[in-house]
C-alpha cells in the first residue's frame, strides 16, 4: 500500500515527465538570409546567411544569430509567443525602431507555431 510520501513522489515525477517536453519546445533553430542591413534589439546585422538559435524557459528568450559565411555571433533578448497556425516558411518581419532604423520585429519558423518578437 502506498503511503502519502510515496504518493507525493509519484505525482511529482509524473508532473516533471509531462513538463519536460514543454520546456524543450521553447528552443530551436532555423536559417535566415538577410538581404539588407538590419538591426535587432539594438545590434546591427549585415547582409548574409545566418543560423538562428533560441533558448527559453519562459516567454523571455536568448536568441543567437551566427553568420554562416562570416564568423559573426550576435546574442539578443527576445520573447517567444505561440501563434494559431504554423508558418509555411522561415520569415523575417521588419519595421522601424525608435531610432528610425529598419529592424527585425519578428521571426517566424517553418512548420512551427511559435514566433520570436523583438522590441
Backbone torsions as a table, in degrees:
resi	resn	phi	psi	omega
1	UNK	NA	141.3	-178.7
2	UNK	-84.4	132.6	172.9
3	UNK	-92.9	175.8	-176.1
4	UNK	-61.0	-37.4	-179.2
5	UNK	-62.6	-45.3	179.0
6	UNK	-66.8	-38.9	179.0
7	UNK	-63.2	-43.0	178.5
8	UNK	-63.3	-41.7	179.1
9	UNK	-63.5	-41.6	-179.4
10	UNK	-66.8	-44.0	179.3
11	UNK	-63.9	-41.8	178.2
12	UNK	-61.5	-44.4	178.4
13	UNK	-61.5	-43.4	178.6
14	UNK	-63.2	-41.2	178.1
15	UNK	-62.2	-43.6	178.9
16	UNK	-64.3	-39.6	179.1
17	UNK	-65.7	-36.7	178.6
18	UNK	-74.4	-37.6	-175.9
19	UNK	-77.1	-26.6	-176.7
20	UNK	-56.8	-47.5	178.3
21	UNK	-64.7	-28.5	179.1
22	UNK	-68.3	-38.8	177.1
23	UNK	-67.5	-43.4	-179.1
24	UNK	-64.1	-28.2	-178.6
25	UNK	-67.1	-15.9	-179.2
26	UNK	-93.2	31.3	172.4
27	UNK	-142.4	156.5	179.8
28	UNK	174.2	-174.6	179.3
29	UNK	-152.7	161.3	178.7
30	UNK	-163.7	166.3	177.1
31	UNK	-109.8	141.8	178.8
32	UNK	-136.6	149.9	174.0
33	UNK	-112.9	125.8	177.8
34	UNK	-102.8	122.6	-174.2
35	UNK	-99.4	-11.3	179.1
36	UNK	-145.1	156.9	177.9
37	UNK	-57.7	133.0	178.9
38	UNK	-134.8	162.5	172.2
39	UNK	-113.1	150.7	172.7
40	UNK	-141.4	119.8	-179.3
41	UNK	48.6	40.6	176.6
42	UNK	88.0	-6.9	179.0
43	UNK	-103.8	138.3	180.0
44	UNK	-84.6	139.0	175.5
45	UNK	-119.8	124.6	179.2
46	UNK	-85.7	161.1	178.2
47	UNK	-56.2	144.1	178.9
48	UNK	152.2	-177.8	178.2
49	UNK	-97.7	137.2	-177.3
50	UNK	-131.5	140.9	166.6
51	UNK	-94.1	130.1	-178.0
52	UNK	-115.6	127.3	176.2
53	UNK	-123.7	146.3	175.4
54	UNK	-136.5	150.6	175.3
55	UNK	-135.6	135.7	-178.7
56	UNK	-149.7	141.1	172.7
57	UNK	-119.6	6.7	177.5
58	UNK	-158.6	-167.3	176.1
59	UNK	-63.5	-27.6	179.2
60	UNK	-74.9	142.7	-177.2
61	UNK	-138.1	154.6	168.6
62	UNK	-103.8	122.9	-176.5
63	UNK	-114.7	128.7	-178.3
64	UNK	-115.5	123.0	174.3
65	UNK	-100.7	120.3	179.3
66	UNK	-119.2	122.2	-179.7
67	UNK	-67.6	137.6	179.0
68	UNK	-82.8	-47.3	-178.5
69	UNK	-81.6	-32.3	-177.9
70	UNK	-123.2	143.1	-178.6
71	UNK	-75.6	72.9	179.7
72	UNK	-111.5	132.4	176.1
73	UNK	-130.0	123.7	178.3
74	UNK	-126.1	124.6	176.3
75	UNK	-111.5	129.3	-178.8
76	UNK	-139.2	157.1	174.8
77	UNK	-81.6	149.0	176.0
78	UNK	-148.6	-177.7	179.1
79	UNK	-133.5	127.7	179.7
80	UNK	-89.9	131.1	177.2
81	UNK	-130.4	145.6	173.2
82	UNK	-79.9	142.7	174.9
83	UNK	-121.5	161.3	-174.6
84	UNK	-67.7	-38.3	-177.2
85	UNK	-127.1	154.9	179.7
86	UNK	-73.9	143.4	177.8
87	UNK	-73.3	146.6	179.3
88	UNK	-79.0	-26.3	-179.5
89	UNK	-157.2	164.4	176.1
90	UNK	-66.9	133.1	179.1
91	UNK	-148.1	153.5	178.4
92	UNK	-113.4	127.7	175.4
93	UNK	-106.6	126.3	-175.9
94	UNK	-114.8	167.1	176.4
95	UNK	-171.3	-178.9	-179.6
96	UNK	-87.4	139.1	173.4
97	UNK	-89.4	-176.0	-176.6
98	UNK	-62.3	-28.0	179.8
99	UNK	-88.0	-0.9	179.6
100	UNK	89.0	5.7	178.1
101	UNK	-79.9	146.9	173.0
102	UNK	-70.6	120.8	-171.4
103	UNK	-130.4	153.1	173.7
104	UNK	-75.8	121.8	179.0
105	UNK	-100.1	-34.4	-178.9
106	UNK	-148.2	151.2	168.3
107	UNK	-119.9	132.0	174.8
108	UNK	-114.6	146.2	-172.4
109	UNK	-120.8	130.5	-179.2
110	UNK	-55.3	126.2	176.1
111	UNK	76.2	5.8	-179.3
112	UNK	-118.2	149.8	178.0
113	UNK	-105.4	40.5	172.9
114	UNK	-128.6	157.2	172.6
115	UNK	-137.8	158.5	175.0
116	UNK	-113.7	131.0	-179.1
117	UNK	-110.6	137.2	177.0
118	UNK	-116.3	143.9	179.1
119	UNK	-110.7	NA	NA
